[in-house]
């Protein structure tokens, strides 16, 4: 709980407060360089996985002291502004590249300005580190004053105890900071080419986080080593890039372009590995799915940790959260039912817990009074509130952006700060210059499942859908209201739930927003949406965190599974482990994936399903790492329309807002097909609830009809894709799982 609270606080600080000291102002971006046109984005006709990538134009390897490629190979033009973070990474100031005032200011040794850096480039360099004996502490290795031998921990390589000394190479590729690390002999220090202890196996480290882009990113050397220390000491090499850290960008085309080049830098020096295994959590997990889906030659196996299928699909329900909180706390504040968080859960789907402590509870009655509602102090929380706090502002409000002084006030006014704007070259822009967005809620019947089950009344259902509304157009959005009186470092947020950007009843019904079909088409074509195309060995691992109201909800793993099943006809190459949060089975997982990948290498057919270790199965584990249950049906439940399996009983799987609105568990329906209210009543959309007497009211709320999810995503383009893995008789019979037919997502 403490960790999650800190995560929320850090996200809050990132967007709304000056949590960092004033020295940041000294190197803030004060001028925006023009985007060039010499590197247009890759042209895609059907799906990016069918589109050949261009030949590499940069001559790898980057020499030590040299500068890596600046422009991406095929991911489009350089985006500006771009905030440099080489100092944060411990690499000093970036190279001066202009005198026009574009980018961050660069200073000489006397702290006098000498120029500016818009691209944040650094020269490639090598540093050494060691593990301290008897600890997991990583220390700098000073070549001129090396530590005593007994201070350096040892590890066993091929039956010999060797000192744990690690060589780390860093530089810039595609303007991001790349990292290449391996264990090396002590007597090879200073030799860039030494690889005596490398086991010929490569780990690509991905990392998660929430982002609206426009920053270079960083990862400290000590932290980078610590994250994969147990594998480095076995002889694995580990590479990565700040461009593969979703704390700094969710542009998966640019992430792929960058990963390909970082791997090229490695292989041009040390040769091809036996395999490359992706590892990373949250955003670093979904990045693996999308890179594996969209391209070849980068990853051979995946270990997604705390995964989502993709980020843009999560935004579908994520942007509903604040709409619902505004409704519960202001619009329908007089309804005592919403004081009970388990009642809210029936609408939200995600876990809600009474008597759960939330650090920002005090903001609720303050904002209720400002909005003219009777104030009440919440006595609990839900994932919607606890984990997706300020999500709407973060993802959708172009006027908010960073309040940390990365960018000057003048620059802030010139940029649209949203998740989509970071990918404007992919999604396109509207007539006002704002990036197109995939989100919409036209036709969505919030609380439909609760209505069918009799958990809310017809009147509550109608009122909810009449007044929940939507988000105003981006060109009409306002910056959030937050003040920091009396020198407070923590602001008083006076527009909680982004309520000043929510549509109001006009005259009696709050208008909904349709999703933009052009944005949806581009999102699919450019591989920002996971469609289940991931025909590699996959071992998903996650802690069970639902009781902490953590954003990494278990159902996300099964969203991915349903999409894989729909695309391939089976999910035999994907295994899911869920563990108690006090046990982390990553090393065991790597051992399994190593056996799996090596078996593929030695096989004739290279079929990942045939090569899968027989004992590797869906599993749930307890706090001691003991297997509770394993096998084909242990995770069955509502998500696949089967009786609840034993793992699902131990670790219950919650849904989300759109599932509770009648949508499919696989998600990714951005634009639903719509049917009239009369058709919906005839087709039994409302179950046994008689809605005929309320038809006129519903037609007023939904003049264009309500969602018919059986039509799939009507904006999804025909991408010309055919699974390359042979459909097989599988542990997952789709017809049996879904009760009627396989999940339909129309192409």
C-alpha positions in Angstrom: 0.0 0.0 0.0 2.8 2.4 0.9 4.5 1.7 -2.5 1.3 2.4 -4.4 0.7 5.6 -2.4 4.2 6.8 -3.3 3.6 5.9 -7.0 0.4 8.0 -7.0 2.2 10.8 -5.2 5.0 10.8 -7.7 2.6 10.8 -10.7 0.7 13.7 -9.0 4.0 15.6 -8.5 5.0 15.0 -12.1 2.0 16.7 -13.5 0.8 19.2 -10.9 3.5 20.4 -8.5 7.0 21.7 -8.5 8.3 18.7 -6.5 11.8 19.2 -7.8 14.2 21.9 -6.6 14.6 25.1 -8.6 17.9 24.0 -10.2 15.8 22.3 -12.8 14.8 25.8 -14.1 18.5 26.3 -15.0 18.3 23.7 -17.7 14.7 23.9 -18.8 13.7 23.9 -22.4 13.1 27.5 -23.5 13.0 27.2 -27.3 11.4 24.6 -29.6 13.3 23.5 -32.6 11.4 22.9 -35.9 10.7 19.3 -36.8 12.7 18.2 -39.9 11.2 16.3 -42.8 14.2 14.2 -43.9 13.0 11.1 -42.0 9.3 10.5 -42.7 7.5 7.8 -40.8 7.3 4.3 -42.2 4.4 4.1 -44.7 2.0 1.3 -43.7 -0.8 0.0 -46.0 -2.3 -2.8 -44.0 -0.5 -3.7 -40.8 3.0 -2.8 -39.7 3.9 -6.4 -39.3 3.5 -6.9 -43.0 5.6 -3.8 -43.8 9.4 -4.3 -44.5 11.8 -2.2 -42.5 14.4 -0.2 -44.4 18.1 -1.3 -44.4 20.2 0.2 -41.6 21.8 3.5 -42.7 24.1 4.0 -39.7 27.5 2.3 -39.6 27.5 0.4 -36.3 29.2 0.0 -34.0 29.4 3.5 -32.5 33.0 4.1 -31.6 33.9 5.0 -28.0 33.9 8.8 -27.9 31.6 8.8 -31.0 27.9 9.8 -31.3 25.1 7.4 -32.2 22.4 8.0 -34.8 20.2 11.0 -34.1 17.2 10.4 -36.4 15.2 7.2 -36.0 15.5 4.8 -38.9 11.8 4.6 -39.7 9.8 5.9 -36.8 9.4 9.5 -38.1 10.7 12.9 -37.5 12.4 14.1 -34.3 9.8 15.5 -31.9 10.4 18.8 -30.1 10.5 20.0 -27.4 12.8 17.2 -26.0 14.0 17.5 -22.5 17.6 16.3 -21.9 18.2 14.0 -18.9 21.9 13.0 -19.3 22.7 14.8 -16.1 20.0 12.9 -14.3 21.6 9.7 -15.7 25.0 10.6 -14.2 26.5 11.3 -17.7 27.0 15.0 -17.5 25.7 17.7 -19.9 24.8 16.8 -23.4 26.7 18.1 -26.4 26.0 21.6 -27.7 24.2 21.4 -31.0 22.9 24.9 -31.6 23.2 28.6 -30.7 19.6 29.4 -31.5 18.2 28.9 -28.0 16.6 25.6 -28.8 16.5 22.9 -26.1 18.3 23.1 -22.8 21.1 25.5 -21.8 24.7 24.1 -21.6 27.2 25.6 -19.3 31.0 25.7 -19.1 33.1 24.9 -16.0 32.4 28.4 -14.7 28.6 28.0 -15.0 28.5 30.3 -18.0 26.1 29.5 -20.9 28.0 28.2 -24.0 25.1 27.0 -26.1 22.1 24.8 -26.3 21.2 21.1 -26.8 17.9 20.2 -28.5 18.8 16.6 -29.2 20.5 15.6 -25.9 23.4 13.7 -27.5 26.3 12.2 -25.6 29.4 10.3 -26.7 29.6 6.6 -26.1 31.6 5.6 -23.0 32.4 2.7 -20.7 32.3 2.5 -16.9 32.9 -0.3 -14.5 31.1 -1.4 -11.4 31.3 -4.2 -8.9 29.1 -6.0 -6.4 30.2 -5.6 -2.8 31.0 -8.8 -0.9 28.1 -10.1 1.2 25.6 -7.6 -0.2 23.5 -6.7 -3.2 25.1 -3.2 -3.2 26.6 -2.1 -6.5 29.6 0.2 -6.3 31.6 2.2 -8.8 34.9 0.6 -9.8 37.6 3.2 -10.0 40.2 2.0 -12.5 42.9 4.2 -11.0 42.1 3.2 -7.4 40.6 -0.3 -7.6 38.9 -1.8 -4.6 40.7 -4.5 -2.6 40.0 -8.0 -3.9 38.2 -9.1 -0.8 35.6 -6.3 -1.2 34.4 -7.7 -4.5 31.7 -10.4 -4.4 32.3 -13.5 -6.5 30.1 -15.7 -8.7 30.6 -19.1 -10.3 31.2 -19.2 -14.1 31.9 -22.6 -15.6 32.9 -24.0 -12.2 35.3 -21.1 -11.4 34.7 -18.4 -8.8 35.2 -15.0 -10.5 34.9 -11.5 -9.2 31.6 -9.7 -10.0 32.8 -6.8 -12.1 30.5 -5.4 -14.7 31.3 -3.3 -17.8 28.6 -0.8 -18.7 28.6 1.0 -22.1 26.3 4.0 -22.5 25.8 6.5 -25.3 22.9 7.9 -27.3 20.9 6.2 -30.0 17.8 7.9 -31.5 18.5 10.6 -28.9 17.8 8.2 -26.0 20.4 6.7 -23.7 21.4 3.1 -24.5 22.9 0.6 -22.0 24.9 -2.5 -22.6 26.1 -4.5 -19.6 28.0 -7.8 -19.0 30.2 -9.5 -16.5 33.9 -9.3 -17.4 37.3 -10.5 -16.1 39.1 -8.2 -13.8 42.2 -8.3 -16.0 40.2 -7.3 -19.1 39.2 -3.9 -17.6 39.8 -1.3 -20.4 39.1 -3.9 -23.1 35.8 -3.0 -24.8 35.8 -6.3 -26.7 36.2 -8.7 -23.8 33.3 -11.2 -23.5 35.0 -14.2 -21.7 32.1 -14.7 -19.3 29.2 -14.0 -21.7 27.0 -17.1 -22.0 25.8 -16.1 -25.5 22.4 -15.2 -24.2 21.0 -11.7 -24.3 18.4 -10.0 -22.1 16.6 -6.9 -23.4 15.5 -4.9 -20.4 12.2 -2.9 -20.8 10.8 -0.7 -18.1 7.3 0.7 -17.3 5.9 3.9 -16.1 3.3 6.5 -17.2 4.2 9.1 -19.8 3.1 11.9 -22.1 6.5 11.9 -23.8 8.8 14.9 -24.6 11.6 13.6 -22.4 14.9 11.7 -23.0 14.6 9.6 -19.9 17.3 7.9 -17.7 18.1 5.0 -15.6 20.9 5.1 -13.0 23.7 2.6 -13.6 23.4 1.1 -10.2 19.7 0.6 -10.6 20.2 -0.9 -14.0 22.6 -3.5 -12.7 20.5 -4.3 -9.6 17.4 -4.9 -11.7 19.1 -7.9 -13.5 21.9 -8.6 -11.1 21.0 -12.3 -10.6 21.2 -12.9 -14.4 24.3 -10.8 -15.0 26.2 -12.9 -12.5 25.2 -16.0 -14.4 26.8 -14.6 -17.6 23.8 -13.1 -19.3 24.4 -9.8 -21.1 21.7 -7.1 -20.6 20.9 -4.2 -22.9 18.3 -1.5 -22.9 17.5 2.1 -23.6 15.6 5.0 -22.0 13.6 4.9 -25.2 12.3 1.5 -24.1 11.0 3.0 -20.8 7.4 4.0 -21.0 8.0 6.6 -18.3 9.2 8.6 -21.2 7.2 7.6 -24.3 4.5 5.2 -25.3 5.4 5.4 -29.0 5.8 1.8 -29.8 7.1 2.3 -33.3 9.9 4.5 -31.9 10.5 2.0 -29.1 10.9 -0.8 -31.8 13.2 1.3 -33.9 15.3 2.1 -30.9 15.5 -1.5 -29.6 16.5 -2.7 -33.0 19.4 -0.3 -33.1 20.5 -0.9 -29.5 20.7 -4.7 -30.4 22.6 -3.8 -33.5 25.1 -1.9 -31.5 25.6 -5.0 -29.3 25.8 -7.6 -32.1 28.1 -5.5 -34.2 30.6 -5.8 -31.3 30.0 -9.2 -29.8 28.2 -11.2 -32.4 24.7 -12.7 -32.5 23.3 -14.2 -29.3 21.7 -17.6 -29.1 18.5 -15.8 -28.3 17.2 -12.4 -27.0 14.7 -12.5 -24.2 12.6 -9.5 -23.3 12.0 -8.8 -19.6 10.1 -5.8 -18.1 7.1 -4.8 -16.1 3.9 -2.8 -16.8 4.6 -0.6 -19.8 7.8 -2.6 -20.2 5.6 -5.7 -20.5 3.1 -4.4 -23.1 6.1 -3.1 -25.1 7.3 -6.7 -25.5 3.9 -7.8 -26.7 3.8 -5.0 -29.3 7.4 -5.3 -30.5 6.9 -9.1 -30.9 3.6 -8.5 -32.7 4.9 -5.8 -35.0 8.4 -7.0 -36.0 10.9 -9.8 -36.2 14.6 -9.9 -35.4 14.5 -8.2 -32.0 13.0 -10.6 -29.5 12.8 -14.4 -29.4 10.9 -14.8 -26.1 8.9 -12.7 -23.7 8.6 -12.3 -20.0 5.9 -9.6 -19.5 5.6 -8.7 -15.8 2.4 -6.9 -14.6 1.4 -6.7 -18.2 -1.3 -4.9 -20.1 -2.1 -5.8 -23.7 -1.3 -2.2 -24.7 -1.8 1.2 -23.3 -4.3 2.7 -25.7 -6.8 -0.1 -24.9 -6.5 0.6 -21.2 -7.4 4.2 -21.9 -10.9 3.1 -22.9 -11.9 2.4 -19.2 -9.2 4.6 -17.7 -10.8 7.8 -19.0 -14.2 6.6 -17.6 -12.9 6.6 -14.1 -13.0 10.4 -13.4 -16.4 10.6 -15.2 -17.8 8.1 -12.7 -16.1 9.7 -9.7 -17.6 13.1 -10.6 -21.0 11.4 -11.0 -20.8 9.5 -7.6 -19.4 12.5 -5.7 -21.2 15.4 -7.2 -24.1 14.6 -9.7 -25.6 11.8 -7.6 -24.1 12.8 -4.3 -27.4 12.4 -2.5 -27.6 8.7 -3.3 -26.2 6.9 -0.1 -25.5 3.8 -2.2 -22.3 5.4 -3.5 -20.9 5.8 -0.1 -20.4 2.0 -0.2 -17.4 1.2 -2.3 -18.6 -2.3 -3.0 -21.6 -0.8 -4.6 -19.4 1.4 -6.8 -17.5 -1.8 -7.7 -20.7 -3.1 -9.4 -20.4 -0.2 -11.9 -16.6 0.1 -12.0 -15.8 -3.6 -12.1 -12.4 -3.0 -10.6 -12.0 -3.7 -6.9 -13.6 -1.4 -4.3 -12.8 -1.7 -0.6 -14.5 0.0 2.3 -12.3 1.4 5.1 -9.3 1.5 2.7 -7.1 4.5 3.3 -6.4 6.9 0.5 -3.8 9.7 0.8 -5.9 12.3 -1.0 -9.3 11.7 0.8 -9.3 15.3 2.1 -9.7 16.7 -1.4 -13.1 15.1 -1.9 -15.2 17.2 0.5 -13.4 20.3 -0.5 -14.2 19.7 -4.2 -17.8 18.7 -3.4 -18.3 22.1 -1.7 -16.8 24.0 -4.6 -19.1 22.1 -6.9 -22.1 22.9 -4.8 -22.6 19.4 -3.5 -23.0 18.3 0.2 -19.5 17.4 1.4 -18.7 13.8 2.7 -15.4 12.2 3.7 -14.9 8.9 1.7 -14.5 5.8 3.9 -12.7 3.7 1.3 -11.4 3.6 -2.2 -11.3 1.7 -5.5 -8.7 1.0 -8.1 -10.3 3.7 -10.2 -9.6 6.3 -7.5 -6.5 4.9 -5.8 -4.5 4.0 -8.9 -5.9 6.0 -11.7 -5.9 9.3 -9.8 -5.6 12.2 -12.3 -5.6 9.8 -15.2 -7.9 11.9 -17.3 -5.7 15.0 -16.9 -2.6 12.9 -17.6 -3.9 11.3 -20.8 -6.4 13.7 -22.2 -6.0 17.3 -21.1 -3.6 19.1 -23.6 -3.5 22.2 -21.4 -2.1 20.6 -18.3 1.3 19.1 -19.0 4.3 19.2 -16.6 4.4 21.6 -13.8 7.9 20.5 -12.9 10.0 23.1 -14.6 11.3 21.0 -17.5 9.8 23.5 -19.9 9.5 27.3 -19.8 6.0 28.9 -19.6 6.4 30.0 -23.2 7.1 26.5 -24.3 4.2 25.0 -22.2 1.8 27.3 -24.0 2.9 26.1 -27.4 2.6 22.3 -26.8 -0.4 20.0 -26.5 0.5 17.7 -23.6 -1.3 14.4 -24.0 -0.5 10.7 -24.5 -1.8 11.0 -28.1 0.2 14.2 -28.9 3.4 12.2 -28.3 2.3 9.9 -31.1 0.8 12.6 -33.4 2.8 11.3 -36.3 0.9 8.0 -35.9 -2.6 9.0 -34.9 -2.7 12.2 -37.1 -4.0 15.6 -36.1 -7.4 17.3 -36.3 -8.3 20.7 -37.9 -7.3 22.4 -34.6 -3.8 20.8 -34.6 -4.6 18.4 -31.7 -3.6 14.8 -32.0 -6.5 12.5 -32.9 -7.6 10.3 -30.1 -9.2 6.8 -30.0 -11.4 7.3 -27.0 -15.1 7.7 -27.1 -18.1 6.6 -25.0 -21.0 7.1 -27.5 -23.6 4.4 -27.0 -21.9 3.0 -23.8 -24.5 1.9 -21.2 -22.7 2.3 -18.0 -23.8 -0.2 -15.3 -25.6 -2.5 -17.7 -24.4 -5.7 -16.1 -25.5 -4.4 -12.6 -28.9 -3.6 -14.1 -29.3 -7.1 -15.5 -28.3 -8.6 -12.1 -30.7 -6.3 -10.2 -27.8 -4.6 -8.3 -29.0 -1.1 -9.4 -32.6 0.0 -10.1 -33.8 1.1 -13.5 -34.0 4.7 -12.3 -30.4 4.5 -11.1 -29.3 3.1 -14.5 -31.1 5.8 -16.4 -29.9 8.6 -14.3 -26.3 7.4 -14.5 -26.3 7.3 -18.3 -28.2 10.5 -18.6 -25.8 12.6 -16.6 -22.4 10.9 -16.7 -21.5 12.8 -19.9 -18.1 12.7 -21.5 -15.0 14.9 -22.1 -15.2 18.2 -23.9 -13.3 18.5 -27.2 -9.6 19.0 -26.7 -9.6 22.5 -28.2 -12.1 23.5 -25.4 -10.3 22.0 -22.5 -9.0 24.1 -19.6 -6.0 23.7 -17.3 -6.8 22.2 -13.9 -7.2 24.4 -10.9 -4.7 23.8 -8.1 -3.2 26.1 -5.5 -0.4 25.8 -3.1 -1.2 28.3 -0.3 1.1 29.1 2.7 4.1 27.7 1.0 2.6 24.2 0.8 4.5 21.8 -1.4 1.4 19.6 -1.9 -1.3 21.5 -3.8 -5.0 21.8 -3.1 -6.6 20.6 -6.2 -9.8 22.5 -6.8 -10.9 20.8 -10.0 -10.8 17.1 -8.9 -12.1 14.6 -11.4 -11.3 17.2 -14.1 -14.8 18.3 -13.6 -14.3 21.6 -15.5 -13.7 19.5 -18.6 -16.7 17.3 -18.4 -19.8 17.8 -20.7 -22.8 19.2 -18.9 -26.5 18.4 -19.4 -27.9 20.3 -22.4 -30.7 20.6 -21.7 -31.3 17.4 -19.8 -28.7 14.9 -21.0 -24.9 15.3 -21.0 -23.5 14.7 -24.4 -21.3 11.8 -25.2 -18.1 11.8 -27.3 -17.8 9.6 -30.4 -14.4 7.9 -31.0 -12.4 9.1 -34.0 -12.2 6.3 -36.6 -9.1 7.8 -38.3 -7.2 7.6 -35.0 -8.4 4.0 -34.5 -7.4 2.9 -38.0 -3.9 4.4 -37.5 -3.5 2.9 -34.0 -4.3 -0.6 -35.4 -2.2 -0.2 -38.6 0.9 1.1 -36.7 0.7 -1.6 -34.1 -0.2 0.5 -31.1 -3.0 -2.0 -30.3 -2.3 -5.6 -29.4 -4.4 -7.9 -31.6 -3.0 -11.2 -30.3 -0.2 -11.6 -32.8 2.6 -12.8 -30.6 3.8 -16.2 -31.8 6.8 -16.6 -29.5 7.3 -18.2 -26.1 5.6 -16.1 -23.5 5.6 -16.5 -19.7 3.5 -13.8 -18.0 4.3 -13.2 -14.4 2.5 -10.9 -11.9 2.0 -10.5 -8.2 -1.6 -10.5 -7.0 -2.2 -6.9 -6.1 -6.0 -6.5 -6.2 -6.2 -6.1 -2.5 -3.8 -3.2 -2.7 -6.1 -1.6 -5.4 -3.0 -1.6 -7.6 -3.4 -0.5 -11.2 -1.8 -3.8 -12.3 -5.0 -5.7 -12.2 -4.9 -9.5 -12.9 -7.6 -9.3 -15.7 -5.1 -7.6 -18.0 -3.3 -11.0 -18.5 -6.5 -12.6 -19.6 -7.3 -9.7 -22.0 -4.1 -10.6 -23.7 -5.0 -14.3 -23.6 -8.4 -13.7 -25.3 -6.8 -11.7 -28.0 -4.1 -14.4 -28.6 -6.8 -17.0 -28.7 -8.8 -15.0 -31.2 -5.8 -14.4 -33.5 -4.1 -17.8 -33.3 -7.0 -20.1 -32.4 -5.1 -21.2 -29.2 -2.9 -19.7 -26.5 -0.5 -22.7 -26.1 2.6 -20.4 -26.4 1.4 -18.2 -23.5 1.7 -19.3 -19.8 0.5 -17.2 -16.9 1.9 -17.3 -13.4 0.4 -15.2 -10.5 2.1 -15.1 -7.2 1.6 -13.7 -3.8 3.3 -10.4 -3.6 5.9 -11.6 -1.1 7.3 -14.0 -3.7 8.9 -13.0 -7.0 9.4 -16.0 -9.3 11.4 -14.2 -12.0 14.6 -16.3 -11.8 12.5 -19.5 -12.0 10.7 -18.1 -15.0 14.0 -17.2 -16.8 15.2 -20.8 -16.2 12.0 -22.1 -17.9 12.2 -19.7 -20.8 15.9 -20.6 -21.2 15.0 -24.3 -21.6 12.1 -23.4 -23.9 14.2 -21.2 -26.2 17.2 -23.6 -26.3 14.8 -26.4 -27.2 13.5 -24.3 -30.1 17.1 -23.7 -31.3 17.8 -27.5 -31.3 14.5 -28.4 -32.9 13.8 -28.9 -36.6 10.3 -27.3 -36.8 11.1 -24.3 -34.5 7.5 -24.6 -33.2 7.3 -22.8 -29.8 4.4 -25.0 -28.7 6.1 -28.3 -29.4 9.2 -27.0 -27.6 7.5 -25.8 -24.5 8.6 -27.6 -21.3 5.9 -30.1 -20.3 6.0 -28.9 -16.7 5.5 -25.2 -17.6 1.8 -24.5 -17.0 -0.6 -21.9 -15.8 0.1 -21.6 -12.1 -0.7 -19.7 -8.9 1.9 -19.6 -6.1 1.7 -18.6 -2.4 4.0 -16.3 -0.4 6.6 -19.0 0.0 6.7 -19.7 -3.7 4.9 -23.0 -3.3 2.6 -24.1 -6.2 -1.1 -23.8 -5.0 -2.6 -25.1 -8.3 -1.5 -25.5 -11.8 -2.9 -26.8 -15.1 -5.2 -26.0 -18.0 -8.3 -24.7 -16.2 -6.9 -23.1 -13.0 -7.6 -19.6 -14.2 -11.1 -20.2 -15.6 -13.8 -17.7 -14.6 -16.1 -15.0 -15.9 -13.5 -13.8 -18.4 -13.9 -17.1 -20.4 -17.4 -18.0 -19.3 -16.4 -21.1 -17.4 -16.8 -22.2 -13.8 -14.3 -20.5 -11.5 -11.0 -22.4 -11.4 -9.0 -23.0 -8.2 -6.5 -20.2 -8.9 -9.3 -17.8 -9.7 -10.8 -18.7 -6.3 -7.6 -17.9 -4.4 -6.8 -14.8 -6.5 -10.2 -13.4 -7.7 -10.2 -11.7 -11.1 -12.0 -8.4 -11.3 -13.3 -6.7 -14.5 -13.5 -3.1 -15.5 -16.0 -0.3 -16.4 -16.5 -1.3 -20.0 -17.0 -5.0 -19.1 -19.6 -3.9 -16.6 -21.2 -1.9 -19.5 -21.7 -5.1 -21.4 -18.4 -5.1 -23.3 -16.1 -8.0 -24.0 -13.4 -9.0 -21.5 -10.8 -8.8 -24.3 -11.3 -5.1 -24.6 -10.0 -3.1 -27.5 -13.4 -2.0 -28.8 -12.9 1.7 -29.4 -15.9 2.3 -31.5 -18.8 0.0 -31.0 -21.5 -0.8 -33.5 -24.8 0.6 -32.4 -28.4 -0.6 -32.5 -31.6 1.2 -31.7 -33.2 1.0 -28.3 -36.1 -1.0 -29.7 -33.6 -3.5 -31.2 -31.7 -3.7 -27.9 -34.9 -4.5 -26.1 -35.9 -7.2 -28.7 -32.4 -8.8 -28.6 -32.4 -9.1 -24.8 -29.6 -6.6 -24.1 -31.3 -5.8 -20.8 -31.7 -9.4 -19.7 -34.9 -10.1 -17.8 -35.4 -6.4 -17.0 -38.4 -4.9 -18.7 -37.2 -1.7 -20.3 -40.1 -1.1 -22.8 -41.8 1.4 -20.4 -38.5 3.4 -20.5 -37.8 3.3 -24.2 -38.5 7.0 -24.8 -36.2 8.0 -22.0 -33.4 5.8 -23.3 -33.9 7.1 -26.8 -33.4 10.6 -25.5 -30.2 9.6 -23.8 -29.0 7.5 -26.8 -30.4 9.2 -29.9 -28.0 7.2 -32.1 -28.5 3.9 -30.4 -26.6 1.8 -27.8 -23.5 -0.4 -28.2 -23.9 -3.8 -29.8 -20.6 -5.4 -28.9 -21.3 -8.5 -31.0 -20.3 -6.3 -34.0 -16.8 -5.9 -32.7 -14.9 -2.7 -33.3 -16.5 -1.2 -36.4 -13.5 1.1 -37.0 -11.0 -1.7 -37.0 -9.5 -1.9 -40.5 -8.8 -5.0 -42.6 -5.1 -5.6 -41.9 -4.6 -8.6 -44.2 -3.2 -10.8 -41.4 -3.2 -14.5 -41.2 -1.7 -16.4 -38.2 1.6 -18.1 -39.1 1.3 -20.7 -36.3 -0.9 -23.6 -37.4 -4.2 -23.7 -35.5 -4.2 -26.7 -33.3 -6.4 -28.6 -31.0 -5.7 -26.8 -27.8 -6.3 -26.5 -24.1 -8.5 -23.6 -25.0 -11.6 -24.6 -27.1 -12.9 -21.2 -28.0 -16.4 -22.2 -28.7 -16.7 -23.9 -25.3 -15.0 -21.1 -23.5 -17.1 -18.2 -24.7 -20.3 -20.2 -24.5 -21.4 -19.6 -28.1 -18.7 -18.5 -30.6 -15.1 -17.5 -30.6 -14.6 -13.9 -29.6 -15.3 -11.7 -32.6 -13.2 -8.7 -33.4 -14.0 -7.8 -37.0 -11.2 -7.1 -39.4 
